[in-house]
Amino acid sequence: MKAPVLRQLGEFADIIRLKCWRHDVGLTGLGILYAAKQCGGFVIWKAMAGLLVATLYLAHGHAVNDFFDYKFAQQKEVRHPLRNIAAVALLMLMCNCLLSFCLNPSILWLVLAGGAMGFFYVAPPFRLKNDIVANCFINSLGFALLFLIGFGSIAGHLTVPSMLMAAYFFLFFIPLQILHHIAHAEKDLEMGTQNIYNRCGPRLAIKAFNLSLIGLVLATVNLQLSIVGKIVFMLATLLFSLFAFLEVQRRDKCEGIDPASGAALRVYVRKIAILYGVGLGVAVLL
């Protein structure tokens, strides 16, 4: 009896690609901490509800992405029946709309906005996934909304400082998305999906990565001077940008940048991004 249940749970976790995004829920945690600091505290059940909304949000987005990749792109390997993926995606969205509506209307609008972006990102005839600029921007914006979900779940509404912080996280995820393009270049090419590495080559991809880090640092300086006011925030961002930049330059010099080295880079930068998130959490609490 237990084996079929465990197998079904494993299939469900694979459909929503749990291993790919579980650490991203930490961005919602940062939004919760930021709102708690602004509001003078938080209610436990609202924080838990916000984290659950973020989990359903990510699960729905990944299931929708896989469904349209399998159905309309040149995807060779189909891990699960399309009807199962579609059912999971619809269930995640319906549950999330109900939960976010009960939490507060601002969260519901964020969930709907994220769902709409995910649809236009992968579904024909739009399939903005094939546009290298829209690809980076939509994914980065989708992750930035996670911060606002955390903030809104505690504060009950969105504020200008919270939206500025979300804009900062939008910029933070752009270099990560460029690394994702490099690591998935071969897979995207097999599916007929264009990305910055396939269309522009490794040199321009690295230049875009470096420019995105510069934009991130400049945004940090602006936030430091305007709404954050904590040197820890700036130092954490500078350290993250420096380590990411140096590692890309080292690998480029030693072995060149290709999908294999891009995958290793992505793992490395993801690890320091998690440490960076912890540093931001400390900055918010101080």
Contacts in CASP RR format, 6 or more apart in sequence:
PFRMAT RR
TARGET T0000
AUTHOR 0000-0000-0000
METHOD contacts of the structure
MODEL  1
MKAPVLRQLGEFADIIRLKCWRHDVGLTGLGILYAAKQCGGFVIWKAMAG
LLVATLYLAHGHAVNDFFDYKFAQQKEVRHPLRNIAAVALLMLMCNCLLS
FCLNPSILWLVLAGGAMGFFYVAPPFRLKNDIVANCFINSLGFALLFLIG
FGSIAGHLTVPSMLMAAYFFLFFIPLQILHHIAHAEKDLEMGTQNIYNRC
GPRLAIKAFNLSLIGLVLATVNLQLSIVGKIVFMLATLLFSLFAFLEVQR
RDKCEGIDPASGAALRVYVRKIAILYGVGLGVAVLL
11 80 0 8 1.000
11 84 0 8 1.000
12 88 0 8 1.000
13 19 0 8 1.000
14 79 0 8 1.000
14 80 0 8 1.000
15 63 0 8 1.000
15 66 0 8 1.000
15 79 0 8 1.000
15 80 0 8 1.000
15 84 0 8 1.000
15 85 0 8 1.000
15 88 0 8 1.000
16 58 0 8 1.000
16 59 0 8 1.000
16 62 0 8 1.000
16 63 0 8 1.000
16 88 0 8 1.000
16 92 0 8 1.000
17 62 0 8 1.000
17 63 0 8 1.000
17 66 0 8 1.000
18 59 0 8 1.000
20 62 0 8 1.000
21 58 0 8 1.000
21 62 0 8 1.000
23 270 0 8 1.000
23 274 0 8 1.000
24 54 0 8 1.000
24 58 0 8 1.000
24 143 0 8 1.000
24 146 0 8 1.000
25 51 0 8 1.000
25 54 0 8 1.000
25 55 0 8 1.000
25 58 0 8 1.000
25 146 0 8 1.000
26 54 0 8 1.000
26 146 0 8 1.000
26 277 0 8 1.000
27 54 0 8 1.000
27 143 0 8 1.000
27 146 0 8 1.000
27 147 0 8 1.000
27 169 0 8 1.000
28 50 0 8 1.000
28 51 0 8 1.000
28 53 0 8 1.000
28 54 0 8 1.000
28 146 0 8 1.000
28 147 0 8 1.000
28 149 0 8 1.000
28 150 0 8 1.000
28 153 0 8 1.000
29 47 0 8 1.000
29 51 0 8 1.000
29 150 0 8 1.000
30 147 0 8 1.000
30 150 0 8 1.000
30 277 0 8 1.000
30 280 0 8 1.000
30 281 0 8 1.000
30 284 0 8 1.000
31 147 0 8 1.000
31 148 0 8 1.000
31 149 0 8 1.000
31 150 0 8 1.000
31 151 0 8 1.000
31 152 0 8 1.000
31 154 0 8 1.000
31 162 0 8 1.000
31 165 0 8 1.000
32 42 0 8 1.000
32 47 0 8 1.000
32 50 0 8 1.000
32 51 0 8 1.000
32 150 0 8 1.000
32 151 0 8 1.000
32 153 0 8 1.000
32 154 0 8 1.000
33 281 0 8 1.000
33 284 0 8 1.000
33 285 0 8 1.000
34 147 0 8 1.000
34 151 0 8 1.000
34 162 0 8 1.000
34 165 0 8 1.000
34 284 0 8 1.000
35 42 0 8 1.000
35 150 0 8 1.000
35 151 0 8 1.000
35 152 0 8 1.000
35 153 0 8 1.000
35 154 0 8 1.000
35 155 0 8 1.000
35 162 0 8 1.000
36 42 0 8 1.000
36 47 0 8 1.000
36 154 0 8 1.000
37 284 0 8 1.000
37 285 0 8 1.000
38 155 0 8 1.000
38 159 0 8 1.000
38 161 0 8 1.000
38 162 0 8 1.000
39 154 0 8 1.000
39 155 0 8 1.000
41 154 0 8 1.000
42 154 0 8 1.000
43 154 0 8 1.000
46 103 0 8 1.000
46 153 0 8 1.000
46 154 0 8 1.000
47 150 0 8 1.000
47 153 0 8 1.000
47 154 0 8 1.000
49 99 0 8 1.000
49 102 0 8 1.000
49 103 0 8 1.000
49 153 0 8 1.000
50 103 0 8 1.000
50 107 0 8 1.000
50 149 0 8 1.000
50 150 0 8 1.000
50 153 0 8 1.000
51 150 0 8 1.000
52 99 0 8 1.000
53 96 0 8 1.000
53 99 0 8 1.000
53 100 0 8 1.000
53 103 0 8 1.000
53 107 0 8 1.000
53 111 0 8 1.000
53 149 0 8 1.000
53 150 0 8 1.000
53 153 0 8 1.000
54 146 0 8 1.000
54 149 0 8 1.000
54 150 0 8 1.000
56 92 0 8 1.000
56 93 0 8 1.000
56 95 0 8 1.000
56 96 0 8 1.000
56 99 0 8 1.000
57 96 0 8 1.000
57 111 0 8 1.000
57 114 0 8 1.000
57 115 0 8 1.000
57 145 0 8 1.000
57 146 0 8 1.000
57 149 0 8 1.000
58 146 0 8 1.000
59 88 0 8 1.000
59 92 0 8 1.000
60 89 0 8 1.000
60 92 0 8 1.000
60 93 0 8 1.000
60 96 0 8 1.000
60 115 0 8 1.000
61 89 0 8 1.000
61 92 0 8 1.000
61 115 0 8 1.000
61 118 0 8 1.000
63 85 0 8 1.000
63 88 0 8 1.000
63 89 0 8 1.000
63 92 0 8 1.000
64 89 0 8 1.000
64 115 0 8 1.000
64 118 0 8 1.000
64 119 0 8 1.000
64 122 0 8 1.000
65 118 0 8 1.000
65 121 0 8 1.000
65 122 0 8 1.000
66 79 0 8 1.000
66 85 0 8 1.000
67 82 0 8 1.000
67 85 0 8 1.000
67 86 0 8 1.000
67 89 0 8 1.000
67 122 0 8 1.000
68 122 0 8 1.000
68 123 0 8 1.000
68 124 0 8 1.000
68 127 0 8 1.000
69 75 0 8 1.000
69 122 0 8 1.000
69 191 0 8 1.000
70 78 0 8 1.000
70 82 0 8 1.000
70 85 0 8 1.000
71 82 0 8 1.000
72 123 0 8 1.000
72 124 0 8 1.000
72 127 0 8 1.000
73 191 0 8 1.000
73 192 0 8 1.000
73 193 0 8 1.000
74 190 0 8 1.000
74 191 0 8 1.000
74 192 0 8 1.000
75 190 0 8 1.000
75 191 0 8 1.000
76 190 0 8 1.000
93 111 0 8 1.000
93 115 0 8 1.000
96 111 0 8 1.000
97 108 0 8 1.000
97 111 0 8 1.000
97 112 0 8 1.000
100 107 0 8 1.000
100 108 0 8 1.000
100 110 0 8 1.000
100 111 0 8 1.000
101 108 0 8 1.000
103 153 0 8 1.000
104 152 0 8 1.000
104 153 0 8 1.000
104 156 0 8 1.000
104 157 0 8 1.000
106 152 0 8 1.000
106 156 0 8 1.000
106 157 0 8 1.000
106 158 0 8 1.000
107 149 0 8 1.000
107 152 0 8 1.000
107 153 0 8 1.000
110 145 0 8 1.000
110 148 0 8 1.000
110 149 0 8 1.000
111 149 0 8 1.000
113 145 0 8 1.000
114 142 0 8 1.000
114 145 0 8 1.000
117 138 0 8 1.000
117 141 0 8 1.000
117 142 0 8 1.000
118 138 0 8 1.000
118 142 0 8 1.000
119 126 0 8 1.000
120 126 0 8 1.000
120 128 0 8 1.000
120 138 0 8 1.000
121 127 0 8 1.000
121 128 0 8 1.000
121 129 0 8 1.000
121 134 0 8 1.000
121 135 0 8 1.000
121 138 0 8 1.000
121 139 0 8 1.000
122 129 0 8 1.000
128 134 0 8 1.000
128 135 0 8 1.000
128 138 0 8 1.000
129 135 0 8 1.000
129 193 0 8 1.000
130 192 0 8 1.000
130 193 0 8 1.000
130 194 0 8 1.000
131 194 0 8 1.000
132 181 0 8 1.000
132 194 0 8 1.000
132 195 0 8 1.000
132 196 0 8 1.000
132 199 0 8 1.000
132 200 0 8 1.000
135 177 0 8 1.000
135 181 0 8 1.000
135 195 0 8 1.000
135 196 0 8 1.000
136 174 0 8 1.000
136 177 0 8 1.000
136 178 0 8 1.000
136 181 0 8 1.000
136 196 0 8 1.000
137 170 0 8 1.000
137 174 0 8 1.000
139 173 0 8 1.000
139 177 0 8 1.000
139 180 0 8 1.000
140 170 0 8 1.000
140 171 0 8 1.000
140 172 0 8 1.000
140 173 0 8 1.000
140 174 0 8 1.000
140 176 0 8 1.000
140 177 0 8 1.000
141 170 0 8 1.000
143 169 0 8 1.000
143 170 0 8 1.000
143 173 0 8 1.000
144 166 0 8 1.000
144 167 0 8 1.000
144 169 0 8 1.000
144 170 0 8 1.000
144 173 0 8 1.000
145 166 0 8 1.000
146 169 0 8 1.000
147 162 0 8 1.000
147 165 0 8 1.000
147 166 0 8 1.000
147 169 0 8 1.000
148 158 0 8 1.000
148 162 0 8 1.000
148 163 0 8 1.000
148 166 0 8 1.000
151 158 0 8 1.000
151 159 0 8 1.000
151 162 0 8 1.000
151 165 0 8 1.000
152 158 0 8 1.000
152 162 0 8 1.000
155 162 0 8 1.000
161 227 0 8 1.000
164 223 0 8 1.000
164 226 0 8 1.000
164 227 0 8 1.000
165 223 0 8 1.000
165 227 0 8 1.000
167 219 0 8 1.000
168 216 0 8 1.000
168 219 0 8 1.000
168 220 0 8 1.000
168 223 0 8 1.000
171 212 0 8 1.000
171 215 0 8 1.000
171 216 0 8 1.000
171 219 0 8 1.000
172 216 0 8 1.000
174 212 0 8 1.000
174 216 0 8 1.000
175 209 0 8 1.000
175 212 0 8 1.000
175 213 0 8 1.000
175 216 0 8 1.000
175 244 0 8 1.000
175 269 0 8 1.000
176 266 0 8 1.000
176 269 0 8 1.000
176 270 0 8 1.000
176 273 0 8 1.000
178 196 0 8 1.000
178 205 0 8 1.000
178 208 0 8 1.000
178 209 0 8 1.000
178 212 0 8 1.000
179 209 0 8 1.000
179 262 0 8 1.000
179 265 0 8 1.000
179 266 0 8 1.000
179 269 0 8 1.000
180 266 0 8 1.000
181 188 0 8 1.000
181 195 0 8 1.000
181 196 0 8 1.000
181 197 0 8 1.000
181 198 0 8 1.000
181 205 0 8 1.000
182 196 0 8 1.000
182 197 0 8 1.000
182 202 0 8 1.000
182 205 0 8 1.000
182 257 0 8 1.000
182 258 0 8 1.000
182 259 0 8 1.000
182 262 0 8 1.000
182 265 0 8 1.000
182 266 0 8 1.000
183 259 0 8 1.000
183 262 0 8 1.000
183 263 0 8 1.000
183 265 0 8 1.000
183 266 0 8 1.000
184 195 0 8 1.000
184 259 0 8 1.000
185 195 0 8 1.000
185 197 0 8 1.000
185 198 0 8 1.000
185 258 0 8 1.000
185 259 0 8 1.000
186 259 0 8 1.000
188 194 0 8 1.000
188 195 0 8 1.000
188 198 0 8 1.000
189 198 0 8 1.000
196 204 0 8 1.000
196 205 0 8 1.000
196 208 0 8 1.000
197 205 0 8 1.000
197 259 0 8 1.000
200 208 0 8 1.000
202 252 0 8 1.000
202 256 0 8 1.000
202 257 0 8 1.000
202 258 0 8 1.000
205 257 0 8 1.000
206 248 0 8 1.000
206 252 0 8 1.000
206 257 0 8 1.000
209 248 0 8 1.000
210 245 0 8 1.000
210 248 0 8 1.000
213 241 0 8 1.000
213 244 0 8 1.000
213 245 0 8 1.000
216 237 0 8 1.000
216 241 0 8 1.000
217 237 0 8 1.000
217 238 0 8 1.000
217 241 0 8 1.000
220 233 0 8 1.000
220 234 0 8 1.000
220 237 0 8 1.000
220 238 0 8 1.000
221 234 0 8 1.000
223 233 0 8 1.000
224 230 0 8 1.000
224 231 0 8 1.000
224 233 0 8 1.000
224 234 0 8 1.000
228 283 0 8 1.000
230 283 0 8 1.000
230 284 0 8 1.000
230 286 0 8 1.000
232 279 0 8 1.000
232 282 0 8 1.000
232 283 0 8 1.000
232 286 0 8 1.000
233 280 0 8 1.000
233 283 0 8 1.000
236 276 0 8 1.000
236 277 0 8 1.000
236 279 0 8 1.000
236 280 0 8 1.000
236 283 0 8 1.000
237 276 0 8 1.000
239 276 0 8 1.000
240 272 0 8 1.000
240 273 0 8 1.000
240 276 0 8 1.000
243 272 0 8 1.000
244 269 0 8 1.000
244 272 0 8 1.000
247 265 0 8 1.000
247 268 0 8 1.000
247 269 0 8 1.000
248 257 0 8 1.000
248 265 0 8 1.000
251 257 0 8 1.000
251 261 0 8 1.000
251 262 0 8 1.000
251 264 0 8 1.000
251 265 0 8 1.000
255 261 0 8 1.000
257 265 0 8 1.000
END
